[in-house]
């Protein structure tokens, strides 16, 4: 919503509240890379959003995905590329 008067313009957004808790579950780990499911929970412990991360050996997130299928595809690709670089 956008409101305007003579001196100021105001914008307000209807943002979802931040989740109270995040559960992280590792699905796979290979060559230092991990495939992690991140579940965001509300105050009642209900799962409000699930995403998937591919995490590098140094802890940086290499990719963030909305589906497990996409995350698995990227995870397999990045592990395969790492194997080719180290051999």
PyMOL Python script that loads the backbone (N, CA, C, O; Angstrom):
from pymol import cmd

cmd.read_pdbstr("""\
ATOM      1  N   UNK A   1       0.851  -1.162   0.000  1.00  0.00           N
ATOM      2  CA  UNK A   1       0.000   0.000   0.000  1.00  0.00           C
ATOM      3  C   UNK A   1       0.903   1.233   0.000  1.00  0.00           C
ATOM      4  O   UNK A   1       1.955   1.245   0.640  1.00  0.00           O
ATOM      5  N   UNK A   2       0.490   2.244  -0.707  1.00  0.00           N
ATOM      6  CA  UNK A   2       1.262   3.473  -0.828  1.00  0.00           C
ATOM      7  C   UNK A   2       0.374   4.631  -0.431  1.00  0.00           C
ATOM      8  O   UNK A   2      -0.717   4.801  -0.975  1.00  0.00           O
ATOM      9  N   UNK A   3       0.848   5.443   0.536  1.00  0.00           N
ATOM     10  CA  UNK A   3       0.099   6.620   0.978  1.00  0.00           C
ATOM     11  C   UNK A   3       0.985   7.842   0.802  1.00  0.00           C
ATOM     12  O   UNK A   3       2.208   7.776   0.932  1.00  0.00           O
ATOM     13  N   UNK A   4       0.347   8.935   0.510  1.00  0.00           N
ATOM     14  CA  UNK A   4       1.107  10.147   0.254  1.00  0.00           C
ATOM     15  C   UNK A   4       0.434  11.340   0.931  1.00  0.00           C
ATOM     16  O   UNK A   4      -0.791  11.461   0.917  1.00  0.00           O
ATOM     17  N   UNK A   5       1.247  12.220   1.524  1.00  0.00           N
ATOM     18  CA  UNK A   5       0.725  13.512   1.959  1.00  0.00           C
ATOM     19  C   UNK A   5       1.690  14.576   1.435  1.00  0.00           C
ATOM     20  O   UNK A   5       2.545  14.263   0.607  1.00  0.00           O
ATOM     21  N   UNK A   6       1.574  15.811   1.891  1.00  0.00           N
ATOM     22  CA  UNK A   6       2.390  16.886   1.328  1.00  0.00           C
ATOM     23  C   UNK A   6       3.881  16.720   1.601  1.00  0.00           C
ATOM     24  O   UNK A   6       4.709  17.145   0.796  1.00  0.00           O
ATOM     25  N   UNK A   7       4.227  16.104   2.730  1.00  0.00           N
ATOM     26  CA  UNK A   7       5.625  16.031   3.117  1.00  0.00           C
ATOM     27  C   UNK A   7       6.276  14.664   2.916  1.00  0.00           C
ATOM     28  O   UNK A   7       7.475  14.595   2.648  1.00  0.00           O
ATOM     29  N   UNK A   8       5.511  13.570   3.038  1.00  0.00           N
ATOM     30  CA  UNK A   8       6.099  12.229   3.037  1.00  0.00           C
ATOM     31  C   UNK A   8       5.292  11.276   2.166  1.00  0.00           C
ATOM     32  O   UNK A   8       4.110  11.492   1.899  1.00  0.00           O
ATOM     33  N   UNK A   9       5.950  10.242   1.741  1.00  0.00           N
ATOM     34  CA  UNK A   9       5.285   9.117   1.080  1.00  0.00           C
ATOM     35  C   UNK A   9       5.586   7.881   1.927  1.00  0.00           C
ATOM     36  O   UNK A   9       6.726   7.672   2.341  1.00  0.00           O
ATOM     37  N   UNK A  10       4.573   7.073   2.179  1.00  0.00           N
ATOM     38  CA  UNK A  10       4.715   5.897   3.033  1.00  0.00           C
ATOM     39  C   UNK A  10       4.375   4.640   2.242  1.00  0.00           C
ATOM     40  O   UNK A  10       3.409   4.617   1.479  1.00  0.00           O
ATOM     41  N   UNK A  11       5.165   3.613   2.427  1.00  0.00           N
ATOM     42  CA  UNK A  11       4.874   2.304   1.860  1.00  0.00           C
ATOM     43  C   UNK A  11       4.742   1.323   3.013  1.00  0.00           C
ATOM     44  O   UNK A  11       5.533   1.355   3.956  1.00  0.00           O
ATOM     45  N   UNK A  12       3.750   0.458   2.940  1.00  0.00           N
ATOM     46  CA  UNK A  12       3.633  -0.601   3.937  1.00  0.00           C
ATOM     47  C   UNK A  12       3.460  -1.922   3.212  1.00  0.00           C
ATOM     48  O   UNK A  12       2.842  -1.982   2.149  1.00  0.00           O
ATOM     49  N   UNK A  13       4.004  -2.969   3.787  1.00  0.00           N
ATOM     50  CA  UNK A  13       3.971  -4.290   3.184  1.00  0.00           C
ATOM     51  C   UNK A  13       3.354  -5.277   4.156  1.00  0.00           C
ATOM     52  O   UNK A  13       3.568  -5.188   5.365  1.00  0.00           O
ATOM     53  N   UNK A  14       2.597  -6.207   3.633  1.00  0.00           N
ATOM     54  CA  UNK A  14       2.044  -7.281   4.443  1.00  0.00           C
ATOM     55  C   UNK A  14       2.985  -8.477   4.350  1.00  0.00           C
ATOM     56  O   UNK A  14       2.783  -9.366   3.522  1.00  0.00           O
ATOM     57  N   UNK A  15       4.009  -8.502   5.192  1.00  0.00           N
ATOM     58  CA  UNK A  15       4.998  -9.571   5.169  1.00  0.00           C
ATOM     59  C   UNK A  15       4.602 -10.677   6.128  1.00  0.00           C
ATOM     60  O   UNK A  15       4.010 -10.428   7.178  1.00  0.00           O
ATOM     61  N   UNK A  16       4.939 -11.907   5.750  1.00  0.00           N
ATOM     62  CA  UNK A  16       4.707 -13.038   6.635  1.00  0.00           C
ATOM     63  C   UNK A  16       5.645 -12.920   7.830  1.00  0.00           C
ATOM     64  O   UNK A  16       6.786 -12.482   7.675  1.00  0.00           O
ATOM     65  N   UNK A  17       5.183 -13.304   9.022  1.00  0.00           N
ATOM     66  CA  UNK A  17       6.075 -13.264  10.176  1.00  0.00           C
ATOM     67  C   UNK A  17       7.226 -14.248  10.016  1.00  0.00           C
ATOM     68  O   UNK A  17       7.082 -15.295   9.384  1.00  0.00           O
ATOM     69  N   UNK A  18       8.357 -13.902  10.591  1.00  0.00           N
ATOM     70  CA  UNK A  18       9.506 -14.798  10.553  1.00  0.00           C
ATOM     71  C   UNK A  18       9.182 -16.078  11.313  1.00  0.00           C
ATOM     72  O   UNK A  18       8.509 -16.029  12.343  1.00  0.00           O
ATOM     73  N   UNK A  19       9.650 -17.218  10.825  1.00  0.00           N
ATOM     74  CA  UNK A  19       9.407 -18.457  11.557  1.00  0.00           C
ATOM     75  C   UNK A  19      10.104 -18.426  12.905  1.00  0.00           C
ATOM     76  O   UNK A  19      11.152 -17.798  13.059  1.00  0.00           O
ATOM     77  N   UNK A  20       9.519 -19.103  13.876  1.00  0.00           N
ATOM     78  CA  UNK A  20      10.099 -19.129  15.213  1.00  0.00           C
ATOM     79  C   UNK A  20      11.244 -20.121  15.311  1.00  0.00           C
ATOM     80  O   UNK A  20      12.138 -19.963  16.142  1.00  0.00           O
ATOM     81  N   UNK A  21      11.219 -21.147  14.461  1.00  0.00           N
ATOM     82  CA  UNK A  21      12.243 -22.169  14.562  1.00  0.00           C
ATOM     83  C   UNK A  21      12.517 -22.771  13.191  1.00  0.00           C
ATOM     84  O   UNK A  21      11.630 -22.848  12.340  1.00  0.00           O
ATOM     85  N   UNK A  22      13.749 -23.191  12.995  1.00  0.00           N
ATOM     86  CA  UNK A  22      14.131 -23.896  11.773  1.00  0.00           C
ATOM     87  C   UNK A  22      14.718 -25.240  12.164  1.00  0.00           C
ATOM     88  O   UNK A  22      15.630 -25.316  12.987  1.00  0.00           O
ATOM     89  N   UNK A  23      14.190 -26.292  11.571  1.00  0.00           N
ATOM     90  CA  UNK A  23      14.761 -27.623  11.739  1.00  0.00           C
ATOM     91  C   UNK A  23      15.569 -27.950  10.505  1.00  0.00           C
ATOM     92  O   UNK A  23      15.108 -27.755   9.380  1.00  0.00           O
ATOM     93  N   UNK A  24      16.778 -28.448  10.715  1.00  0.00           N
ATOM     94  CA  UNK A  24      17.656 -28.818   9.609  1.00  0.00           C
ATOM     95  C   UNK A  24      17.909 -30.318   9.675  1.00  0.00           C
ATOM     96  O   UNK A  24      18.296 -30.848  10.717  1.00  0.00           O
ATOM     97  N   UNK A  25      17.687 -30.993   8.558  1.00  0.00           N
ATOM     98  CA  UNK A  25      17.886 -32.445   8.492  1.00  0.00           C
ATOM     99  C   UNK A  25      18.758 -32.749   7.276  1.00  0.00           C
ATOM    100  O   UNK A  25      18.411 -32.395   6.150  1.00  0.00           O
ATOM    101  N   UNK A  26      19.887 -33.404   7.512  1.00  0.00           N
ATOM    102  CA  UNK A  26      20.790 -33.762   6.419  1.00  0.00           C
ATOM    103  C   UNK A  26      20.277 -35.024   5.736  1.00  0.00           C
ATOM    104  O   UNK A  26      20.096 -36.058   6.380  1.00  0.00           O
ATOM    105  N   UNK A  27      20.045 -34.934   4.429  1.00  0.00           N
ATOM    106  CA  UNK A  27      19.574 -36.079   3.643  1.00  0.00           C
ATOM    107  C   UNK A  27      20.731 -36.890   3.083  1.00  0.00           C
ATOM    108  O   UNK A  27      20.634 -38.112   2.965  1.00  0.00           O
ATOM    109  N   UNK A  28      21.825 -36.221   2.737  1.00  0.00           N
ATOM    110  CA  UNK A  28      22.963 -36.910   2.131  1.00  0.00           C
ATOM    111  C   UNK A  28      24.215 -36.079   2.349  1.00  0.00           C
ATOM    112  O   UNK A  28      24.158 -34.862   2.523  1.00  0.00           O
ATOM    113  N   UNK A  29      25.351 -36.771   2.334  1.00  0.00           N
ATOM    114  CA  UNK A  29      26.637 -36.086   2.453  1.00  0.00           C
ATOM    115  C   UNK A  29      27.670 -36.879   1.656  1.00  0.00           C
ATOM    116  O   UNK A  29      27.822 -38.089   1.827  1.00  0.00           O
ATOM    117  N   UNK A  30      28.375 -36.164   0.782  1.00  0.00           N
ATOM    118  CA  UNK A  30      29.381 -36.799  -0.066  1.00  0.00           C
ATOM    119  C   UNK A  30      30.433 -35.770  -0.437  1.00  0.00           C
ATOM    120  O   UNK A  30      30.106 -34.640  -0.801  1.00  0.00           O
ATOM    121  N   UNK A  31      31.694 -36.161  -0.344  1.00  0.00           N
ATOM    122  CA  UNK A  31      32.821 -35.299  -0.722  1.00  0.00           C
ATOM    123  C   UNK A  31      32.755 -33.949  -0.014  1.00  0.00           C
ATOM    124  O   UNK A  31      33.202 -32.942  -0.564  1.00  0.00           O
ATOM    125  N   UNK A  32      32.207 -33.915   1.192  1.00  0.00           N
ATOM    126  CA  UNK A  32      32.122 -32.682   1.957  1.00  0.00           C
ATOM    127  C   UNK A  32      30.871 -31.862   1.678  1.00  0.00           C
ATOM    128  O   UNK A  32      30.563 -30.935   2.427  1.00  0.00           O
ATOM    129  N   UNK A  33      30.143 -32.188   0.609  1.00  0.00           N
ATOM    130  CA  UNK A  33      28.905 -31.488   0.283  1.00  0.00           C
ATOM    131  C   UNK A  33      27.749 -32.156   1.010  1.00  0.00           C
ATOM    132  O   UNK A  33      27.755 -33.371   1.210  1.00  0.00           O
ATOM    133  N   UNK A  34      26.763 -31.368   1.404  1.00  0.00           N
ATOM    134  CA  UNK A  34      25.599 -31.909   2.098  1.00  0.00           C
ATOM    135  C   UNK A  34      24.319 -31.422   1.448  1.00  0.00           C
ATOM    136  O   UNK A  34      24.237 -30.295   0.959  1.00  0.00           O
ATOM    137  N   UNK A  35      23.316 -32.300   1.454  1.00  0.00           N
ATOM    138  CA  UNK A  35      21.966 -31.953   1.013  1.00  0.00           C
ATOM    139  C   UNK A  35      21.120 -31.868   2.270  1.00  0.00           C
ATOM    140  O   UNK A  35      20.917 -32.866   2.960  1.00  0.00           O
ATOM    141  N   UNK A  36      20.622 -30.660   2.567  1.00  0.00           N
ATOM    142  CA  UNK A  36      19.959 -30.392   3.835  1.00  0.00           C
ATOM    143  C   UNK A  36      18.530 -29.907   3.594  1.00  0.00           C
ATOM    144  O   UNK A  36      18.294 -29.023   2.770  1.00  0.00           O
ATOM    145  N   UNK A  37      17.587 -30.493   4.322  1.00  0.00           N
ATOM    146  CA  UNK A  37      16.193 -30.041   4.316  1.00  0.00           C
ATOM    147  C   UNK A  37      16.033 -29.041   5.451  1.00  0.00           C
ATOM    148  O   UNK A  37      16.412 -29.322   6.588  1.00  0.00           O
ATOM    149  N   UNK A  38      15.470 -27.869   5.147  1.00  0.00           N
ATOM    150  CA  UNK A  38      15.244 -26.830   6.148  1.00  0.00           C
ATOM    151  C   UNK A  38      13.741 -26.625   6.285  1.00  0.00           C
ATOM    152  O   UNK A  38      13.084 -26.160   5.354  1.00  0.00           O
ATOM    153  N   UNK A  39      13.201 -26.973   7.448  1.00  0.00           N
ATOM    154  CA  UNK A  39      11.776 -26.795   7.724  1.00  0.00           C
ATOM    155  C   UNK A  39      11.616 -25.615   8.662  1.00  0.00           C
ATOM    156  O   UNK A  39      12.231 -25.574   9.728  1.00  0.00           O
ATOM    157  N   UNK A  40      10.795 -24.661   8.271  1.00  0.00           N
ATOM    158  CA  UNK A  40      10.517 -23.497   9.104  1.00  0.00           C
ATOM    159  C   UNK A  40       9.192 -23.723   9.809  1.00  0.00           C
ATOM    160  O   UNK A  40       8.190 -24.050   9.174  1.00  0.00           O
ATOM    161  N   UNK A  41       9.190 -23.547  11.122  1.00  0.00           N
ATOM    162  CA  UNK A  41       8.030 -23.872  11.948  1.00  0.00           C
ATOM    163  C   UNK A  41       7.438 -22.626  12.587  1.00  0.00           C
ATOM    164  O   UNK A  41       8.157 -21.681  12.914  1.00  0.00           O
ATOM    165  N   UNK A  42       6.103 -22.632  12.762  1.00  0.00           N
ATOM    166  CA  UNK A  42       5.447 -21.531  13.459  1.00  0.00           C
ATOM    167  C   UNK A  42       5.461 -21.789  14.964  1.00  0.00           C
ATOM    168  O   UNK A  42       6.083 -22.741  15.435  1.00  0.00           O
ATOM    169  N   UNK A  43       4.770 -20.934  15.708  1.00  0.00           N
ATOM    170  CA  UNK A  43       4.788 -21.030  17.173  1.00  0.00           C
ATOM    171  C   UNK A  43       4.158 -22.317  17.692  1.00  0.00           C
ATOM    172  O   UNK A  43       4.412 -22.707  18.832  1.00  0.00           O
ATOM    173  N   UNK A  44       3.341 -22.982  16.879  1.00  0.00           N
ATOM    174  CA  UNK A  44       2.705 -24.238  17.296  1.00  0.00           C
ATOM    175  C   UNK A  44       3.489 -25.462  16.829  1.00  0.00           C
ATOM    176  O   UNK A  44       3.086 -26.596  17.088  1.00  0.00           O
ATOM    177  N   UNK A  45       4.604 -25.233  16.145  1.00  0.00           N
ATOM    178  CA  UNK A  45       5.404 -26.344  15.640  1.00  0.00           C
ATOM    179  C   UNK A  45       4.957 -26.868  14.290  1.00  0.00           C
ATOM    180  O   UNK A  45       5.431 -27.908  13.835  1.00  0.00           O
ATOM    181  N   UNK A  46       4.035 -26.144  13.640  1.00  0.00           N
ATOM    182  CA  UNK A  46       3.566 -26.540  12.310  1.00  0.00           C
ATOM    183  C   UNK A  46       4.575 -26.115  11.248  1.00  0.00           C
ATOM    184  O   UNK A  46       5.131 -25.019  11.309  1.00  0.00           O
ATOM    185  N   UNK A  47       4.800 -26.978  10.291  1.00  0.00           N
ATOM    186  CA  UNK A  47       5.714 -26.696   9.187  1.00  0.00           C
ATOM    187  C   UNK A  47       5.051 -25.679   8.263  1.00  0.00           C
ATOM    188  O   UNK A  47       4.034 -25.977   7.637  1.00  0.00           O
ATOM    189  N   UNK A  48       5.625 -24.476   8.176  1.00  0.00           N
ATOM    190  CA  UNK A  48       5.037 -23.442   7.323  1.00  0.00           C
ATOM    191  C   UNK A  48       5.752 -23.317   5.978  1.00  0.00           C
ATOM    192  O   UNK A  48       5.196 -22.784   5.018  1.00  0.00           O
ATOM    193  N   UNK A  49       6.998 -23.817   5.918  1.00  0.00           N
ATOM    194  CA  UNK A  49       7.750 -23.746   4.658  1.00  0.00           C
ATOM    195  C   UNK A  49       8.908 -24.737   4.734  1.00  0.00           C
ATOM    196  O   UNK A  49       9.559 -24.872   5.770  1.00  0.00           O
ATOM    197  N   UNK A  50       9.152 -25.422   3.631  1.00  0.00           N
ATOM    198  CA  UNK A  50      10.280 -26.342   3.553  1.00  0.00           C
ATOM    199  C   UNK A  50      11.109 -25.978   2.332  1.00  0.00           C
ATOM    200  O   UNK A  50      10.571 -25.774   1.243  1.00  0.00           O
ATOM    201  N   UNK A  51      12.403 -25.900   2.516  1.00  0.00           N
ATOM    202  CA  UNK A  51      13.314 -25.660   1.403  1.00  0.00           C
ATOM    203  C   UNK A  51      14.484 -26.628   1.535  1.00  0.00           C
ATOM    204  O   UNK A  51      14.626 -27.321   2.542  1.00  0.00           O
ATOM    205  N   UNK A  52      15.307 -26.663   0.514  1.00  0.00           N
ATOM    206  CA  UNK A  52      16.439 -27.584   0.487  1.00  0.00           C
ATOM    207  C   UNK A  52      17.690 -26.811   0.116  1.00  0.00           C
ATOM    208  O   UNK A  52      17.669 -25.975  -0.787  1.00  0.00           O
ATOM    209  N   UNK A  53      18.777 -27.092   0.815  1.00  0.00           N
ATOM    210  CA  UNK A  53      20.059 -26.425   0.571  1.00  0.00           C
ATOM    211  C   UNK A  53      21.110 -27.456   0.198  1.00  0.00           C
ATOM    212  O   UNK A  53      21.130 -28.563   0.735  1.00  0.00           O
ATOM    213  N   UNK A  54      21.978 -27.082  -0.722  1.00  0.00           N
ATOM    214  CA  UNK A  54      23.190 -27.838  -0.979  1.00  0.00           C
ATOM    215  C   UNK A  54      24.309 -27.008  -0.361  1.00  0.00           C
ATOM    216  O   UNK A  54      24.551 -25.867  -0.756  1.00  0.00           O
ATOM    217  N   UNK A  55      24.987 -27.611   0.621  1.00  0.00           N
ATOM    218  CA  UNK A  55      25.980 -26.888   1.418  1.00  0.00           C
ATOM    219  C   UNK A  55      27.378 -27.379   1.056  1.00  0.00           C
ATOM    220  O   UNK A  55      27.623 -28.583   0.983  1.00  0.00           O
ATOM    221  N   UNK A  56      28.288 -26.440   0.831  1.00  0.00           N
ATOM    222  CA  UNK A  56      29.681 -26.744   0.489  1.00  0.00           C
ATOM    223  C   UNK A  56      30.447 -27.194   1.725  1.00  0.00           C
ATOM    224  O   UNK A  56      29.983 -27.001   2.849  1.00  0.00           O
ATOM    225  N   UNK A  57      31.625 -27.796   1.524  1.00  0.00           N
ATOM    226  CA  UNK A  57      32.420 -28.250   2.668  1.00  0.00           C
ATOM    227  C   UNK A  57      32.768 -27.136   3.665  1.00  0.00           C
ATOM    228  O   UNK A  57      32.942 -27.409   4.853  1.00  0.00           O
ATOM    229  N   UNK A  58      32.871 -25.883   3.194  1.00  0.00           N
ATOM    230  CA  UNK A  58      33.216 -24.770   4.091  1.00  0.00           C
ATOM    231  C   UNK A  58      31.996 -24.170   4.786  1.00  0.00           C
ATOM    232  O   UNK A  58      32.127 -23.205   5.539  1.00  0.00           O
ATOM    233  N   UNK A  59      30.802 -24.735   4.540  1.00  0.00           N
ATOM    234  CA  UNK A  59      29.584 -24.266   5.200  1.00  0.00           C
ATOM    235  C   UNK A  59      28.768 -23.274   4.405  1.00  0.00           C
ATOM    236  O   UNK A  59      27.650 -22.946   4.802  1.00  0.00           O
ATOM    237  N   UNK A  60      29.293 -22.785   3.289  1.00  0.00           N
ATOM    238  CA  UNK A  60      28.530 -21.866   2.444  1.00  0.00           C
ATOM    239  C   UNK A  60      27.432 -22.621   1.700  1.00  0.00           C
ATOM    240  O   UNK A  60      27.604 -23.785   1.340  1.00  0.00           O
ATOM    241  N   UNK A  61      26.312 -21.954   1.475  1.00  0.00           N
ATOM    242  CA  UNK A  61      25.211 -22.555   0.728  1.00  0.00           C
ATOM    243  C   UNK A  61      25.493 -22.363  -0.760  1.00  0.00           C
ATOM    244  O   UNK A  61      25.589 -21.236  -1.246  1.00  0.00           O
ATOM    245  N   UNK A  62      25.623 -23.490  -1.481  1.00  0.00           N
ATOM    246  CA  UNK A  62      25.903 -23.450  -2.916  1.00  0.00           C
ATOM    247  C   UNK A  62      24.613 -23.293  -3.719  1.00  0.00           C
ATOM    248  O   UNK A  62      24.630 -22.761  -4.829  1.00  0.00           O
ATOM    249  N   UNK A  63      23.496 -23.757  -3.158  1.00  0.00           N
ATOM    250  CA  UNK A  63      22.220 -23.660  -3.855  1.00  0.00           C
ATOM    251  C   UNK A  63      21.060 -23.795  -2.889  1.00  0.00           C
ATOM    252  O   UNK A  63      21.135 -24.547  -1.917  1.00  0.00           O
ATOM    253  N   UNK A  64      19.985 -23.065  -3.160  1.00  0.00           N
ATOM    254  CA  UNK A  64      18.765 -23.093  -2.351  1.00  0.00           C
ATOM    255  C   UNK A  64      17.611 -23.441  -3.287  1.00  0.00           C
ATOM    256  O   UNK A  64      17.444 -22.804  -4.328  1.00  0.00           O
ATOM    257  N   UNK A  65      16.806 -24.459  -2.921  1.00  0.00           N
ATOM    258  CA  UNK A  65      15.789 -24.992  -3.823  1.00  0.00           C
ATOM    259  C   UNK A  65      14.462 -25.161  -3.117  1.00  0.00           C
ATOM    260  O   UNK A  65      14.411 -25.359  -1.903  1.00  0.00           O
ATOM    261  N   UNK A  66      13.385 -25.082  -3.887  1.00  0.00           N
ATOM    262  CA  UNK A  66      12.046 -25.269  -3.359  1.00  0.00           C
ATOM    263  C   UNK A  66      11.562 -26.698  -3.444  1.00  0.00           C
ATOM    264  O   UNK A  66      10.544 -27.046  -2.845  1.00  0.00           O
ATOM    265  N   UNK A  67      12.282 -27.538  -4.185  1.00  0.00           N
ATOM    266  CA  UNK A  67      11.874 -28.939  -4.291  1.00  0.00           C
ATOM    267  C   UNK A  67      13.075 -29.853  -4.065  1.00  0.00           C
ATOM    268  O   UNK A  67      14.214 -29.514  -4.386  1.00  0.00           O
ATOM    269  N   UNK A  68      12.780 -31.014  -3.506  1.00  0.00           N
ATOM    270  CA  UNK A  68      13.826 -32.004  -3.251  1.00  0.00           C
ATOM    271  C   UNK A  68      14.403 -32.513  -4.566  1.00  0.00           C
ATOM    272  O   UNK A  68      15.605 -32.764  -4.654  1.00  0.00           O
ATOM    273  N   UNK A  69      13.575 -32.669  -5.579  1.00  0.00           N
ATOM    274  CA  UNK A  69      14.052 -33.156  -6.875  1.00  0.00           C
ATOM    275  C   UNK A  69      15.108 -32.229  -7.468  1.00  0.00           C
ATOM    276  O   UNK A  69      16.146 -32.693  -7.939  1.00  0.00           O
ATOM    277  N   UNK A  70      14.849 -30.915  -7.449  1.00  0.00           N
ATOM    278  CA  UNK A  70      15.822 -29.941  -7.970  1.00  0.00           C
ATOM    279  C   UNK A  70      17.106 -29.962  -7.149  1.00  0.00           C
ATOM    280  O   UNK A  70      18.206 -29.917  -7.699  1.00  0.00           O
ATOM    281  N   UNK A  71      16.954 -30.031  -5.822  1.00  0.00           N
ATOM    282  CA  UNK A  71      18.125 -30.028  -4.938  1.00  0.00           C
ATOM    283  C   UNK A  71      18.977 -31.271  -5.167  1.00  0.00           C
ATOM    284  O   UNK A  71      20.204 -31.181  -5.200  1.00  0.00           O
ATOM    285  N   UNK A  72      18.334 -32.442  -5.329  1.00  0.00           N
ATOM    286  CA  UNK A  72      19.080 -33.682  -5.575  1.00  0.00           C
ATOM    287  C   UNK A  72      19.843 -33.609  -6.892  1.00  0.00           C
ATOM    288  O   UNK A  72      20.989 -34.048  -6.976  1.00  0.00           O
ATOM    289  N   UNK A  73      19.205 -33.053  -7.917  1.00  0.00           N
ATOM    290  CA  UNK A  73      19.875 -32.918  -9.207  1.00  0.00           C
ATOM    291  C   UNK A  73      21.118 -32.055  -9.110  1.00  0.00           C
ATOM    292  O   UNK A  73      22.161 -32.417  -9.654  1.00  0.00           O
ATOM    293  N   UNK A  74      21.029 -30.928  -8.433  1.00  0.00           N
ATOM    294  CA  UNK A  74      22.175 -30.037  -8.260  1.00  0.00           C
ATOM    295  C   UNK A  74      23.236 -30.699  -7.390  1.00  0.00           C
ATOM    296  O   UNK A  74      24.429 -30.593  -7.677  1.00  0.00           O
ATOM    297  N   UNK A  75      22.809 -31.383  -6.325  1.00  0.00           N
ATOM    298  CA  UNK A  75      23.726 -32.073  -5.412  1.00  0.00           C
ATOM    299  C   UNK A  75      24.545 -33.118  -6.171  1.00  0.00           C
ATOM    300  O   UNK A  75      25.763 -33.190  -6.006  1.00  0.00           O
ATOM    301  N   UNK A  76      23.884 -33.923  -6.997  1.00  0.00           N
ATOM    302  CA  UNK A  76      24.590 -34.947  -7.776  1.00  0.00           C
ATOM    303  C   UNK A  76      25.572 -34.304  -8.743  1.00  0.00           C
ATOM    304  O   UNK A  76      26.692 -34.787  -8.910  1.00  0.00           O
ATOM    305  N   UNK A  77      25.154 -33.214  -9.379  1.00  0.00           N
ATOM    306  CA  UNK A  77      26.020 -32.516 -10.325  1.00  0.00           C
ATOM    307  C   UNK A  77      27.261 -31.965  -9.632  1.00  0.00           C
ATOM    308  O   UNK A  77      28.377 -32.160 -10.114  1.00  0.00           O
ATOM    309  N   UNK A  78      27.078 -31.289  -8.523  1.00  0.00           N
ATOM    310  CA  UNK A  78      28.207 -30.653  -7.851  1.00  0.00           C
ATOM    311  C   UNK A  78      29.160 -31.698  -7.253  1.00  0.00           C
ATOM    312  O   UNK A  78      30.374 -31.494  -7.249  1.00  0.00           O
ATOM    313  N   UNK A  79      28.621 -32.806  -6.753  1.00  0.00           N
ATOM    314  CA  UNK A  79      29.483 -33.889  -6.248  1.00  0.00           C
ATOM    315  C   UNK A  79      30.267 -34.512  -7.383  1.00  0.00           C
ATOM    316  O   UNK A  79      31.444 -34.832  -7.215  1.00  0.00           O
ATOM    317  N   UNK A  80      29.635 -34.691  -8.544  1.00  0.00           N
ATOM    318  CA  UNK A  80      30.299 -35.261  -9.721  1.00  0.00           C
ATOM    319  C   UNK A  80      31.416 -34.331 -10.202  1.00  0.00           C
ATOM    320  O   UNK A  80      32.511 -34.791 -10.527  1.00  0.00           O
ATOM    321  N   UNK A  81      31.141 -33.034 -10.248  1.00  0.00           N
ATOM    322  CA  UNK A  81      32.167 -32.071 -10.666  1.00  0.00           C
ATOM    323  C   UNK A  81      33.350 -32.089  -9.712  1.00  0.00           C
ATOM    324  O   UNK A  81      34.499 -32.010 -10.145  1.00  0.00           O
ATOM    325  N   UNK A  82      33.074 -32.193  -8.405  1.00  0.00           N
ATOM    326  CA  UNK A  82      34.151 -32.226  -7.416  1.00  0.00           C
ATOM    327  C   UNK A  82      34.992 -33.485  -7.567  1.00  0.00           C
ATOM    328  O   UNK A  82      36.213 -33.428  -7.424  1.00  0.00           O
ATOM    329  N   UNK A  83      34.361 -34.621  -7.855  1.00  0.00           N
ATOM    330  CA  UNK A  83      35.102 -35.868  -8.064  1.00  0.00           C
ATOM    331  C   UNK A  83      36.034 -35.743  -9.257  1.00  0.00           C
ATOM    332  O   UNK A  83      37.165 -36.228  -9.208  1.00  0.00           O
ATOM    333  N   UNK A  84      35.579 -35.099 -10.334  1.00  0.00           N
ATOM    334  CA  UNK A  84      36.399 -34.928 -11.535  1.00  0.00           C
ATOM    335  C   UNK A  84      37.579 -33.997 -11.278  1.00  0.00           C
ATOM    336  O   UNK A  84      38.639 -34.176 -11.877  1.00  0.00           O
ATOM    337  N   UNK A  85      37.418 -33.014 -10.406  1.00  0.00           N
ATOM    338  CA  UNK A  85      38.505 -32.078 -10.108  1.00  0.00           C
ATOM    339  C   UNK A  85      39.572 -32.708  -9.231  1.00  0.00           C
ATOM    340  O   UNK A  85      40.747 -32.357  -9.343  1.00  0.00           O
ATOM    341  N   UNK A  86      39.181 -33.643  -8.352  1.00  0.00           N
ATOM    342  CA  UNK A  86      40.149 -34.232  -7.432  1.00  0.00           C
ATOM    343  C   UNK A  86      40.821 -35.463  -8.002  1.00  0.00           C
ATOM    344  O   UNK A  86      41.782 -35.957  -7.412  1.00  0.00           O
ATOM    345  N   UNK A  87      40.341 -35.989  -9.155  1.00  0.00           N
ATOM    346  CA  UNK A  87      41.001 -37.175  -9.716  1.00  0.00           C
ATOM    347  C   UNK A  87      41.970 -36.822 -10.803  1.00  0.00           C
ATOM    348  O   UNK A  87      42.605 -37.707 -11.376  1.00  0.00           O
TER     349      UNK A  87
END
""", "prot")
cmd.dss("prot")
cmd.show_as("cartoon", "prot")
cmd.util.cbc("prot")
cmd.orient("prot")
